[in-house]
Amino acid sequence: DSTMEVARKLEQNKIIVNHTTFYLKAKLAKMNIMPGTYAVSSSMNYDEILAIISDVNNSLTTEEYQDTEDTKDK
């Protein structure tokens, strides 16, 4: 996904307030969003989210992702 698409998804999922602001911050910081599934929350600021999603080592494994999905259902 492009940076703008990721920003829109984060906004749609109520993680961030404004996708345009997030997109501009990512571009100005020259952050490359890496493919993967990441654990982020609305309590994080944009810098914290960008630090997580720009490092592929933070990507969840399939098992970790399933654990987060199971937790959301409870």
All heavy atoms as a GROMACS GRO file, in nm:
protein
  587
    1ASP      N    1   0.083  -0.119   0.000
    1ASP     CA    2   0.000   0.000   0.000
    1ASP      C    3   0.088   0.125   0.000
    1ASP      O    4   0.196   0.126   0.058
    1ASP     CB    5  -0.089   0.004   0.123
    1ASP     CG    6  -0.198  -0.104   0.121
    1ASP    OD1    7  -0.225  -0.160   0.014
    1ASP    OD2    8  -0.255  -0.129   0.227
    2SER      N    9   0.038   0.229  -0.060
    2SER     CA   10   0.110   0.356  -0.060
    2SER      C   11   0.095   0.422   0.078
    2SER      O   12   0.010   0.384   0.158
    2SER     CB   13   0.054   0.449  -0.167
    2SER     OG   14  -0.073   0.498  -0.128
    3THR      N   15   0.177   0.521   0.102
    3THR     CA   16   0.171   0.594   0.229
    3THR      C   17   0.033   0.654   0.249
    3THR      O   18  -0.024   0.648   0.359
    3THR     CB   19   0.279   0.703   0.233
    3THR    OG1   20   0.407   0.640   0.216
    3THR    CG2   21   0.278   0.778   0.364
    4MET      N   22  -0.026   0.710   0.145
    4MET     CA   23  -0.160   0.768   0.156
    4MET      C   24  -0.264   0.662   0.187
    4MET      O   25  -0.354   0.684   0.268
    4MET     CB   26  -0.196   0.845   0.028
    4MET     CG   27  -0.332   0.912   0.036
    4MET     SD   28  -0.352   1.032   0.172
    4MET     CE   29  -0.282   1.177   0.098
    5GLU      N   30  -0.253   0.545   0.123
    5GLU     CA   31  -0.349   0.438   0.150
    5GLU      C   32  -0.339   0.391   0.295
    5GLU      O   33  -0.440   0.368   0.361
    5GLU     CB   34  -0.324   0.320   0.056
    5GLU     CG   35  -0.364   0.349  -0.087
    5GLU     CD   36  -0.315   0.243  -0.184
    5GLU    OE1   37  -0.220   0.168  -0.152
    5GLU    OE2   38  -0.370   0.236  -0.294
    6VAL      N   39  -0.217   0.378   0.346
    6VAL     CA   40  -0.197   0.339   0.486
    6VAL      C   41  -0.256   0.446   0.578
    6VAL      O   42  -0.325   0.414   0.674
    6VAL     CB   43  -0.047   0.315   0.516
    6VAL    CG1   44  -0.022   0.299   0.666
    6VAL    CG2   45   0.004   0.194   0.439
    7ALA      N   46  -0.230   0.572   0.547
    7ALA     CA   47  -0.285   0.682   0.628
    7ALA      C   48  -0.437   0.677   0.630
    7ALA      O   49  -0.500   0.694   0.736
    7ALA     CB   50  -0.236   0.816   0.574
    8ARG      N   51  -0.499   0.651   0.517
    8ARG     CA   52  -0.646   0.642   0.511
    8ARG      C   53  -0.698   0.526   0.595
    8ARG      O   54  -0.799   0.538   0.664
    8ARG     CB   55  -0.692   0.629   0.366
    8ARG     CG   56  -0.688   0.759   0.291
    8ARG     CD   57  -0.757   0.748   0.156
    8ARG     NE   58  -0.753   0.874   0.088
    8ARG     CZ   59  -0.690   0.896  -0.028
    8ARG    NH1   60  -0.628   0.798  -0.089
    8ARG    NH2   61  -0.692   1.015  -0.083
    9LYS      N   62  -0.628   0.411   0.586
    9LYS     CA   63  -0.670   0.294   0.665
    9LYS      C   64  -0.658   0.323   0.815
    9LYS      O   65  -0.745   0.283   0.893
    9LYS     CB   66  -0.587   0.172   0.627
    9LYS     CG   67  -0.623   0.115   0.493
    9LYS     CD   68  -0.537  -0.004   0.458
    9LYS     CE   69  -0.568  -0.055   0.318
    9LYS     NZ   70  -0.482  -0.166   0.279
   10LEU      N   71  -0.551   0.390   0.854
   10LEU     CA   72  -0.534   0.424   0.996
   10LEU      C   73  -0.646   0.516   1.042
   10LEU      O   74  -0.699   0.500   1.152
   10LEU     CB   75  -0.397   0.489   1.019
   10LEU     CG   76  -0.277   0.395   1.009
   10LEU    CD1   77  -0.147   0.476   1.009
   10LEU    CD2   78  -0.277   0.293   1.122
   11GLU      N   79  -0.685   0.611   0.958
   11GLU     CA   80  -0.794   0.702   0.993
   11GLU      C   81  -0.927   0.626   0.998
   11GLU      O   82  -1.006   0.645   1.092
   11GLU     CB   83  -0.802   0.816   0.893
   11GLU     CG   84  -0.908   0.920   0.929
   11GLU     CD   85  -0.915   1.032   0.828
   11GLU    OE1   86  -0.937   1.004   0.707
   11GLU    OE2   87  -0.899   1.147   0.869
   12GLN      N   88  -0.953   0.541   0.901
   12GLN     CA   89  -1.078   0.464   0.898
   12GLN      C   90  -1.092   0.375   1.021
   12GLN      O   91  -1.203   0.352   1.070
   12GLN     CB   92  -1.085   0.378   0.772
   12GLN     CG   93  -1.108   0.456   0.646
   12GLN     CD   94  -1.089   0.372   0.520
   12GLN    OE1   95  -1.045   0.258   0.526
   12GLN    NE2   96  -1.120   0.432   0.406
   13ASN      N   97  -0.978   0.326   1.071
   13ASN     CA   98  -0.979   0.239   1.189
   13ASN      C   99  -0.964   0.316   1.320
   13ASN      O  100  -0.941   0.257   1.425
   13ASN     CB  101  -0.869   0.133   1.176
   13ASN     CG  102  -0.906   0.029   1.073
   13ASN    OD1  103  -1.002  -0.044   1.091
   13ASN    ND2  104  -0.831   0.024   0.964
   14LYS      N  105  -0.978   0.450   1.310
   14LYS     CA  106  -0.976   0.539   1.427
   14LYS      C  107  -0.845   0.534   1.506
   14LYS      O  108  -0.843   0.558   1.626
   14LYS     CB  109  -1.094   0.507   1.519
   14LYS     CG  110  -1.228   0.500   1.451
   14LYS     CD  111  -1.304   0.626   1.466
   14LYS     CE  112  -1.446   0.612   1.417
   14LYS     NZ  113  -1.472   0.665   1.288
   15ILE      N  114  -0.735   0.504   1.435
   15ILE     CA  115  -0.602   0.505   1.498
   15ILE      C  116  -0.547   0.647   1.496
   15ILE      O  117  -0.482   0.690   1.590
   15ILE     CB  118  -0.506   0.408   1.426
   15ILE    CG1  119  -0.560   0.264   1.426
   15ILE    CG2  120  -0.366   0.414   1.486
   15ILE    CD1  121  -0.579   0.203   1.562
   16ILE      N  122  -0.571   0.718   1.386
   16ILE     CA  123  -0.528   0.857   1.373
   16ILE      C  124  -0.651   0.944   1.343
   16ILE      O  125  -0.755   0.893   1.302
   16ILE     CB  126  -0.420   0.876   1.264
   16ILE    CG1  127  -0.474   0.837   1.126
   16ILE    CG2  128  -0.294   0.798   1.298
   16ILE    CD1  129  -0.383   0.873   1.010
   17VAL      N  130  -0.634   1.074   1.361
   17VAL     CA  131  -0.745   1.167   1.340
   17VAL      C  132  -0.751   1.218   1.197
   17VAL      O  133  -0.858   1.232   1.140
   17VAL     CB  134  -0.732   1.286   1.438
   17VAL    CG1  135  -0.840   1.390   1.413
   17VAL    CG2  136  -0.738   1.238   1.581
   18ASN      N  137  -0.635   1.242   1.137
   18ASN     CA  138  -0.632   1.305   1.006
   18ASN      C  139  -0.529   1.238   0.916
   18ASN      O  140  -0.410   1.247   0.941
   18ASN     CB  141  -0.600   1.454   1.023
   18ASN     CG  142  -0.610   1.530   0.893
   18ASN    OD1  143  -0.534   1.504   0.800
   18ASN    ND2  144  -0.701   1.624   0.887
   19HIS      N  145  -0.576   1.172   0.809
   19HIS     CA  146  -0.485   1.099   0.722
   19HIS      C  147  -0.390   1.193   0.646
   19HIS      O  148  -0.276   1.157   0.620
   19HIS     CB  149  -0.561   1.007   0.626
   19HIS     CG  150  -0.637   1.078   0.518
   19HIS    ND1  151  -0.765   1.125   0.536
   19HIS    CD2  152  -0.602   1.110   0.391
   19HIS    CE1  153  -0.806   1.182   0.425
   19HIS    NE2  154  -0.709   1.175   0.335
   20THR      N  155  -0.436   1.312   0.611
   20THR     CA  156  -0.350   1.404   0.536
   20THR      C  157  -0.233   1.451   0.622
   20THR      O  158  -0.119   1.454   0.575
   20THR     CB  159  -0.432   1.526   0.487
   20THR    OG1  160  -0.543   1.479   0.410
   20THR    CG2  161  -0.348   1.617   0.402
   21THR      N  162  -0.258   1.483   0.747
   21THR     CA  163  -0.152   1.525   0.837
   21THR      C  164  -0.051   1.412   0.857
   21THR      O  165   0.070   1.433   0.855
   21THR     CB  166  -0.210   1.568   0.973
   21THR    OG1  167  -0.304   1.673   0.951
   21THR    CG2  168  -0.102   1.617   1.067
   22PHE      N  169  -0.102   1.290   0.876
   22PHE     CA  170  -0.013   1.175   0.894
   22PHE      C  171   0.072   1.154   0.769
   22PHE      O  172   0.192   1.131   0.778
   22PHE     CB  173  -0.096   1.050   0.925
   22PHE     CG  174  -0.012   0.929   0.954
   22PHE    CD1  175   0.034   0.905   1.082
   22PHE    CD2  176   0.020   0.839   0.854
   22PHE    CE1  177   0.112   0.794   1.110
   22PHE    CE2  178   0.097   0.728   0.880
   22PHE     CZ  179   0.143   0.704   1.008
   23TYR      N  180   0.008   1.161   0.653
   23TYR     CA  181   0.079   1.143   0.526
   23TYR      C  182   0.191   1.247   0.512
   23TYR      O  183   0.305   1.213   0.479
   23TYR     CB  184  -0.020   1.155   0.410
   23TYR     CG  185   0.046   1.162   0.275
   23TYR    CD1  186   0.089   1.048   0.211
   23TYR    CD2  187   0.065   1.285   0.212
   23TYR    CE1  188   0.151   1.054   0.087
   23TYR    CE2  189   0.126   1.293   0.088
   23TYR     CZ  190   0.169   1.177   0.026
   23TYR     OH  191   0.230   1.185  -0.097
   24LEU      N  192   0.159   1.373   0.537
   24LEU     CA  193   0.259   1.479   0.523
   24LEU      C  194   0.375   1.460   0.621
   24LEU      O  195   0.491   1.477   0.586
   24LEU     CB  196   0.195   1.616   0.542
   24LEU     CG  197   0.102   1.661   0.430
   24LEU    CD1  198   0.030   1.789   0.470
   24LEU    CD2  199   0.177   1.679   0.300
   25LYS      N  200   0.343   1.420   0.744
   25LYS     CA  201   0.447   1.396   0.844
   25LYS      C  202   0.538   1.283   0.798
   25LYS      O  203   0.661   1.292   0.810
   25LYS     CB  204   0.385   1.363   0.979
   25LYS     CG  205   0.487   1.349   1.089
   25LYS     CD  206   0.421   1.366   1.223
   25LYS     CE  207   0.520   1.380   1.335
   25LYS     NZ  208   0.599   1.499   1.334
   26ALA      N  209   0.480   1.177   0.744
   26ALA     CA  210   0.560   1.064   0.695
   26ALA      C  211   0.649   1.106   0.580
   26ALA      O  212   0.767   1.070   0.575
   26ALA     CB  213   0.468   0.950   0.652
   27LYS      N  214   0.596   1.184   0.488
   27LYS     CA  215   0.673   1.227   0.372
   27LYS      C  216   0.783   1.325   0.411
   27LYS      O  217   0.897   1.314   0.363
   27LYS     CB  218   0.581   1.290   0.265
   27LYS     CG  219   0.497   1.189   0.192
   27LYS     CD  220   0.585   1.086   0.125
   27LYS     CE  221   0.508   0.985   0.047
   27LYS     NZ  222   0.594   0.884  -0.016
   28LEU      N  223   0.752   1.421   0.497
   28LEU     CA  224   0.854   1.518   0.540
   28LEU      C  225   0.966   1.451   0.620
   28LEU      O  226   1.081   1.492   0.613
   28LEU     CB  227   0.790   1.630   0.623
   28LEU     CG  228   0.702   1.726   0.543
   28LEU    CD1  229   0.627   1.820   0.638
   28LEU    CD2  230   0.784   1.806   0.443
   29ALA      N  231   0.932   1.347   0.694
   29ALA     CA  232   1.032   1.274   0.772
   29ALA      C  233   1.104   1.170   0.685
   29ALA      O  234   1.194   1.102   0.733
   29ALA     CB  235   0.966   1.206   0.890
   30LYS      N  236   1.060   1.158   0.560
   30LYS     CA  237   1.117   1.061   0.465
   30LYS      C  238   1.111   0.918   0.520
   30LYS      O  239   1.205   0.841   0.510
   30LYS     CB  240   1.260   1.099   0.427
   30LYS     CG  241   1.267   1.234   0.356
   30LYS     CD  242   1.405   1.269   0.312
   30LYS     CE  243   1.399   1.405   0.244
   30LYS     NZ  244   1.525   1.454   0.203
   31MET      N  245   0.996   0.887   0.579
   31MET     CA  246   0.973   0.755   0.636
   31MET      C  247   0.920   0.662   0.528
   31MET      O  248   0.831   0.699   0.453
   31MET     CB  249   0.873   0.761   0.751
   31MET     CG  250   0.913   0.850   0.865
   31MET     SD  251   1.060   0.797   0.951
   31MET     CE  252   0.994   0.676   1.062
   32ASN      N  253   0.975   0.542   0.521
   32ASN     CA  254   0.927   0.440   0.430
   32ASN      C  255   0.845   0.340   0.509
   32ASN      O  256   0.898   0.271   0.596
   32ASN     CB  257   1.042   0.368   0.361
   32ASN     CG  258   1.115   0.457   0.265
   32ASN    OD1  259   1.053   0.533   0.190
   32ASN    ND2  260   1.247   0.453   0.266
   33ILE      N  261   0.717   0.333   0.479
   33ILE     CA  262   0.630   0.239   0.547
   33ILE      C  263   0.655   0.101   0.488
   33ILE      O  264   0.650   0.082   0.367
   33ILE     CB  265   0.483   0.281   0.534
   33ILE    CG1  266   0.464   0.415   0.605
   33ILE    CG2  267   0.390   0.175   0.590
   33ILE    CD1  268   0.328   0.476   0.589
   34MET      N  269   0.682   0.006   0.576
   34MET     CA  270   0.717  -0.128   0.534
   34MET      C  271   0.592  -0.217   0.530
   34MET      O  272   0.502  -0.201   0.612
   34MET     CB  273   0.820  -0.188   0.630
   34MET     CG  274   0.946  -0.105   0.642
   34MET     SD  275   1.031  -0.072   0.487
   34MET     CE  276   1.088  -0.234   0.444
   35PRO      N  277   0.589  -0.310   0.435
   35PRO     CA  278   0.475  -0.402   0.430
   35PRO      C  279   0.472  -0.489   0.556
   35PRO      O  280   0.575  -0.521   0.612
   35PRO     CB  281   0.501  -0.488   0.307
   35PRO     CG  282   0.629  -0.443   0.248
   35PRO     CD  283   0.687  -0.336   0.334
   36GLY      N  284   0.353  -0.524   0.598
   36GLY     CA  285   0.339  -0.611   0.714
   36GLY      C  286   0.216  -0.575   0.795
   36GLY      O  287   0.140  -0.486   0.759
   37THR      N  288   0.200  -0.644   0.904
   37THR     CA  289   0.091  -0.620   0.997
   37THR      C  290   0.153  -0.572   1.127
   37THR      O  291   0.244  -0.637   1.179
   37THR     CB  292   0.010  -0.750   1.021
   37THR    OG1  293  -0.040  -0.795   0.896
   37THR    CG2  294  -0.104  -0.726   1.117
   38TYR      N  295   0.104  -0.460   1.177
   38TYR     CA  296   0.166  -0.397   1.293
   38TYR      C  297   0.062  -0.372   1.402
   38TYR      O  298  -0.054  -0.347   1.372
   38TYR     CB  299   0.229  -0.263   1.253
   38TYR     CG  300   0.339  -0.279   1.151
   38TYR    CD1  301   0.312  -0.274   1.014
   38TYR    CD2  302   0.469  -0.302   1.191
   38TYR    CE1  303   0.412  -0.291   0.921
   38TYR    CE2  304   0.570  -0.319   1.098
   38TYR     CZ  305   0.541  -0.314   0.963
   38TYR     OH  306   0.641  -0.332   0.871
   39ALA      N  307   0.107  -0.376   1.526
   39ALA     CA  308   0.020  -0.345   1.640
   39ALA      C  309   0.040  -0.198   1.676
   39ALA      O  310   0.146  -0.159   1.725
   39ALA     CB  311   0.054  -0.434   1.759
   40VAL      N  312  -0.060  -0.116   1.646
   40VAL     CA  313  -0.058   0.027   1.679
   40VAL      C  314  -0.191   0.061   1.746
   40VAL      O  315  -0.287  -0.014   1.734
   40VAL     CB  316  -0.035   0.117   1.555
   40VAL    CG1  317   0.103   0.093   1.496
   40VAL    CG2  318  -0.142   0.094   1.450
   41SER      N  319  -0.192   0.173   1.818
   41SER     CA  320  -0.317   0.210   1.884
   41SER      C  321  -0.338   0.361   1.876
   41SER      O  322  -0.245   0.437   1.847
   41SER     CB  323  -0.315   0.166   2.030
   41SER     OG  324  -0.231   0.250   2.106
   42SER      N  325  -0.460   0.400   1.904
   42SER     CA  326  -0.496   0.542   1.900
   42SER      C  327  -0.429   0.621   2.012
   42SER      O  328  -0.427   0.744   2.006
   42SER     CB  329  -0.647   0.558   1.906
   42SER     OG  330  -0.697   0.501   2.024
   43SER      N  331  -0.374   0.554   2.110
   43SER     CA  332  -0.304   0.625   2.218
   43SER      C  333  -0.163   0.666   2.178
   43SER      O  334  -0.097   0.741   2.248
   43SER     CB  335  -0.300   0.540   2.345
   43SER     OG  336  -0.220   0.425   2.323
   44MET      N  337  -0.117   0.617   2.063
   44MET     CA  338   0.016   0.652   2.013
   44MET      C  339   0.011   0.781   1.933
   44MET      O  340  -0.088   0.809   1.866
   44MET     CB  341   0.071   0.541   1.922
   44MET     CG  342   0.093   0.410   1.989
   44MET     SD  343   0.144   0.288   1.866
   44MET     CE  344   0.176   0.150   1.970
   45ASN      N  345   0.121   0.858   1.938
   45ASN     CA  346   0.128   0.977   1.853
   45ASN      C  347   0.181   0.935   1.715
   45ASN      O  348   0.223   0.820   1.696
   45ASN     CB  349   0.211   1.088   1.918
   45ASN     CG  350   0.357   1.052   1.935
   45ASN    OD1  351   0.419   0.991   1.848
   45ASN    ND2  352   0.413   1.092   2.048
   46TYR      N  353   0.177   1.027   1.622
   46TYR     CA  354   0.217   0.995   1.484
   46TYR      C  355   0.361   0.946   1.476
   46TYR      O  356   0.392   0.853   1.402
   46TYR     CB  357   0.196   1.115   1.392
   46TYR     CG  358   0.051   1.150   1.364
   46TYR    CD1  359   0.019   1.257   1.282
   46TYR    CD2  360  -0.054   1.076   1.418
   46TYR    CE1  361  -0.113   1.290   1.255
   46TYR    CE2  362  -0.186   1.109   1.391
   46TYR     CZ  363  -0.215   1.216   1.309
   46TYR     OH  364  -0.345   1.248   1.282
   47ASP      N  365   0.451   1.007   1.554
   47ASP     CA  366   0.592   0.965   1.552
   47ASP      C  367   0.607   0.821   1.599
   47ASP      O  368   0.685   0.744   1.542
   47ASP     CB  369   0.678   1.058   1.638
   47ASP     CG  370   0.694   1.196   1.575
   47ASP    OD1  371   0.699   1.206   1.451
   47ASP    OD2  372   0.704   1.294   1.650
   48GLU      N  373   0.533   0.785   1.703
   48GLU     CA  374   0.540   0.648   1.754
   48GLU      C  375   0.488   0.548   1.650
   48GLU      O  376   0.549   0.442   1.630
   48GLU     CB  377   0.460   0.635   1.884
   48GLU     CG  378   0.521   0.710   2.000
   48GLU     CD  379   0.429   0.719   2.121
   48GLU    OE1  380   0.306   0.734   2.104
   48GLU    OE2  381   0.484   0.711   2.232
   49ILE      N  382   0.378   0.581   1.587
   49ILE     CA  383   0.322   0.493   1.483
   49ILE      C  384   0.419   0.479   1.368
   49ILE      O  385   0.446   0.368   1.320
   49ILE     CB  386   0.185   0.544   1.434
   49ILE    CG1  387   0.082   0.538   1.548
   49ILE    CG2  388   0.137   0.464   1.313
   49ILE    CD1  389  -0.048   0.608   1.519
   50LEU      N  390   0.474   0.592   1.322
   50LEU     CA  391   0.569   0.587   1.211
   50LEU      C  392   0.693   0.505   1.246
   50LEU      O  393   0.744   0.431   1.162
   50LEU     CB  394   0.608   0.728   1.168
   50LEU     CG  395   0.502   0.802   1.087
   50LEU    CD1  396   0.537   0.950   1.076
   50LEU    CD2  397   0.486   0.739   0.950
   51ALA      N  398   0.741   0.516   1.368
   51ALA     CA  399   0.858   0.439   1.409
   51ALA      C  400   0.829   0.290   1.401
   51ALA      O  401   0.916   0.211   1.361
   51ALA     CB  402   0.900   0.478   1.551
   52ILE      N  403   0.709   0.251   1.435
   52ILE     CA  404   0.673   0.109   1.431
   52ILE      C  405   0.655   0.060   1.288
   52ILE      O  406   0.712  -0.042   1.249
   52ILE     CB  407   0.545   0.084   1.514
   52ILE    CG1  408   0.576   0.102   1.662
   52ILE    CG2  409   0.488  -0.056   1.488
   52ILE    CD1  410   0.455   0.102   1.752
   53ILE      N  411   0.577   0.132   1.209
   53ILE     CA  412   0.544   0.081   1.075
   53ILE      C  413   0.653   0.105   0.971
   53ILE      O  414   0.641   0.058   0.858
   53ILE     CB  415   0.408   0.134   1.026
   53ILE    CG1  416   0.410   0.284   1.000
   53ILE    CG2  417   0.297   0.098   1.123
   53ILE    CD1  418   0.280   0.339   0.944
   54SER      N  419   0.758   0.173   1.009
   54SER     CA  420   0.870   0.191   0.915
   54SER      C  421   0.983   0.092   0.941
   54SER      O  422   1.084   0.095   0.873
   54SER     CB  423   0.923   0.335   0.922
   54SER     OG  424   0.977   0.361   1.050
   55ASP      N  425   0.963   0.002   1.037
   55ASP     CA  426   1.064  -0.100   1.069
   55ASP      C  427   1.001  -0.238   1.057
   55ASP      O  428   0.918  -0.276   1.139
   55ASP     CB  429   1.116  -0.077   1.211
   55ASP     CG  430   1.228  -0.173   1.250
   55ASP    OD1  431   1.254  -0.271   1.175
   55ASP    OD2  432   1.289  -0.152   1.356
   56VAL      N  433   1.040  -0.311   0.953
   56VAL     CA  434   0.979  -0.442   0.926
   56VAL      C  435   1.001  -0.538   1.042
   56VAL      O  436   0.923  -0.632   1.059
   56VAL     CB  437   1.032  -0.500   0.792
   56VAL    CG1  438   1.175  -0.548   0.805
   56VAL    CG2  439   0.940  -0.608   0.740
   57ASN      N  440   1.100  -0.515   1.125
   57ASN     CA  441   1.122  -0.601   1.241
   57ASN      C  442   1.008  -0.591   1.342
   57ASN      O  443   0.995  -0.677   1.429
   57ASN     CB  444   1.255  -0.567   1.308
   57ASN     CG  445   1.372  -0.602   1.220
   57ASN    OD1  446   1.374  -0.707   1.157
   57ASN    ND2  447   1.468  -0.513   1.213
   58ASN      N  448   0.926  -0.487   1.333
   58ASN     CA  449   0.811  -0.471   1.422
   58ASN      C  450   0.686  -0.541   1.369
   58ASN      O  451   0.584  -0.545   1.437
   58ASN     CB  452   0.779  -0.323   1.442
   58ASN     CG  453   0.886  -0.252   1.520
   58ASN    OD1  454   0.944  -0.306   1.613
   58ASN    ND2  455   0.915  -0.129   1.480
   59SER      N  456   0.695  -0.595   1.248
   59SER     CA  457   0.579  -0.662   1.188
   59SER      C  458   0.544  -0.787   1.268
   59SER      O  459   0.631  -0.862   1.311
   59SER     CB  460   0.611  -0.700   1.043
   59SER     OG  461   0.499  -0.761   0.983
   60LEU      N  462   0.415  -0.806   1.288
   60LEU     CA  463   0.368  -0.922   1.363
   60LEU      C  464   0.376  -1.048   1.279
   60LEU      O  465   0.349  -1.045   1.158
   60LEU     CB  466   0.222  -0.902   1.406
   60LEU     CG  467   0.193  -0.783   1.496
   60LEU    CD1  468   0.043  -0.774   1.520
   60LEU    CD2  469   0.268  -0.794   1.627
   61THR      N  470   0.407  -1.158   1.342
   61THR     CA  471   0.398  -1.287   1.275
   61THR      C  472   0.251  -1.324   1.266
   61THR      O  473   0.166  -1.263   1.331
   61THR     CB  474   0.473  -1.396   1.355
   61THR    OG1  475   0.407  -1.414   1.481
   61THR    CG2  476   0.619  -1.361   1.375
   62THR      N  477   0.219  -1.424   1.191
   62THR     CA  478   0.080  -1.469   1.178
   62THR      C  479   0.023  -1.506   1.314
   62THR      O  480  -0.090  -1.470   1.347
   62THR     CB  481   0.070  -1.589   1.081
   62THR    OG1  482   0.125  -1.549   0.956
   62THR    CG2  483  -0.072  -1.636   1.064
   63GLU      N  484   0.101  -1.573   1.397
   63GLU     CA  485   0.055  -1.614   1.530
   63GLU      C  486   0.030  -1.493   1.619
   63GLU      O  487  -0.072  -1.486   1.688
   63GLU     CB  488   0.159  -1.706   1.594
   63GLU     CG  489   0.114  -1.766   1.726
   63GLU     CD  490   0.217  -1.862   1.780
   63GLU    OE1  491   0.242  -1.965   1.714
   63GLU    OE2  492   0.270  -1.833   1.888
   64GLU      N  493   0.120  -1.397   1.618
   64GLU     CA  494   0.102  -1.276   1.699
   64GLU      C  495  -0.020  -1.198   1.653
   64GLU      O  496  -0.096  -1.147   1.734
   64GLU     CB  497   0.226  -1.186   1.689
   64GLU     CG  498   0.348  -1.241   1.758
   64GLU     CD  499   0.473  -1.161   1.725
   64GLU    OE1  500   0.485  -1.110   1.611
   64GLU    OE2  501   0.558  -1.150   1.814
   65TYR      N  502  -0.040  -1.190   1.521
   65TYR     CA  503  -0.156  -1.120   1.466
   65TYR      C  504  -0.285  -1.188   1.513
   65TYR      O  505  -0.380  -1.122   1.555
   65TYR     CB  506  -0.150  -1.115   1.314
   65TYR     CG  507  -0.272  -1.054   1.251
   65TYR    CD1  508  -0.294  -0.917   1.260
   65TYR    CD2  509  -0.366  -1.131   1.185
   65TYR    CE1  510  -0.406  -0.858   1.204
   65TYR    CE2  511  -0.479  -1.074   1.129
   65TYR     CZ  512  -0.498  -0.938   1.138
   65TYR     OH  513  -0.609  -0.880   1.083
   66GLN      N  514  -0.288  -1.319   1.508
   66GLN     CA  515  -0.407  -1.393   1.551
   66GLN      C  516  -0.435  -1.367   1.698
   66GLN      O  517  -0.549  -1.349   1.738
   66GLN     CB  518  -0.391  -1.544   1.526
   66GLN     CG  519  -0.518  -1.623   1.552
   66GLN     CD  520  -0.634  -1.579   1.466
   66GLN    OE1  521  -0.619  -1.559   1.347
   66GLN    NE2  522  -0.750  -1.562   1.526
   67ASP      N  523  -0.329  -1.361   1.780
   67ASP     CA  524  -0.347  -1.331   1.923
   67ASP      C  525  -0.411  -1.193   1.943
   67ASP      O  526  -0.496  -1.177   2.028
   67ASP     CB  527  -0.214  -1.337   1.997
   67ASP     CG  528  -0.163  -1.479   2.013
   67ASP    OD1  529  -0.242  -1.575   1.994
   67ASP    OD2  530  -0.044  -1.495   2.045
   68THR      N  531  -0.370  -1.092   1.864
   68THR     CA  532  -0.428  -0.960   1.878
   68THR      C  533  -0.574  -0.960   1.834
   68THR      O  534  -0.657  -0.892   1.891
   68THR     CB  535  -0.350  -0.850   1.802
   68THR    OG1  536  -0.352  -0.880   1.662
   68THR    CG2  537  -0.208  -0.837   1.852
   69GLU      N  538  -0.606  -1.035   1.731
   69GLU     CA  539  -0.745  -1.045   1.684
   69GLU      C  540  -0.832  -1.114   1.789
   69GLU      O  541  -0.944  -1.075   1.814
   69GLU     CB  542  -0.753  -1.120   1.551
   69GLU     CG  543  -0.700  -1.040   1.433
   69GLU     CD  544  -0.780  -0.912   1.410
   69GLU    OE1  545  -0.901  -0.921   1.385
   69GLU    OE2  546  -0.720  -0.805   1.416
   70ASP      N  547  -0.778  -1.219   1.851
   70ASP     CA  548  -0.853  -1.291   1.955
   70ASP      C  549  -0.881  -1.198   2.074
   70ASP      O  550  -0.988  -1.202   2.132
   70ASP     CB  551  -0.775  -1.414   2.001
   70ASP     CG  552  -0.771  -1.523   1.895
   70ASP    OD1  553  -0.850  -1.515   1.800
   70ASP    OD2  554  -0.686  -1.614   1.906
   71THR      N  555  -0.785  -1.115   2.109
   71THR     CA  556  -0.798  -1.023   2.222
   71THR      C  557  -0.906  -0.919   2.194
   71THR      O  558  -0.983  -0.882   2.281
   71THR     CB  559  -0.663  -0.954   2.253
   71THR    OG1  560  -0.567  -1.056   2.278
   71THR    CG2  561  -0.674  -0.863   2.372
   72LYS      N  562  -0.913  -0.870   2.069
   72LYS     CA  563  -1.013  -0.769   2.032
   72LYS      C  564  -1.154  -0.823   2.045
   72LYS      O  565  -1.247  -0.749   2.073
   72LYS     CB  566  -0.990  -0.719   1.889
   72LYS     CG  567  -0.872  -0.629   1.876
   72LYS     CD  568  -0.857  -0.556   1.747
   72LYS     CE  569  -0.906  -0.614   1.622
   72LYS     NZ  570  -0.865  -0.546   1.501
   73ASP      N  571  -1.173  -0.952   2.025
   73ASP     CA  572  -1.306  -1.012   2.029
   73ASP      C  573  -1.359  -1.030   2.171
   73ASP      O  574  -1.476  -1.058   2.192
   73ASP     CB  575  -1.305  -1.149   1.959
   73ASP     CG  576  -1.282  -1.134   1.809
   73ASP    OD1  577  -1.310  -1.026   1.755
   73ASP    OD2  578  -1.237  -1.232   1.747
   74LYS      N  579  -1.273  -1.014   2.271
   74LYS     CA  580  -1.313  -1.038   2.411
   74LYS      C  581  -1.358  -0.913   2.480
   74LYS      O  582  -1.332  -0.807   2.446
   74LYS     CB  583  -1.198  -1.102   2.487
   74LYS     CG  584  -1.168  -1.240   2.433
   74LYS     CD  585  -1.055  -1.304   2.508
   74LYS     CE  586  -1.030  -1.441   2.446
   74LYS     NZ  587  -0.920  -1.509   2.502
   0.00000   0.00000   0.00000
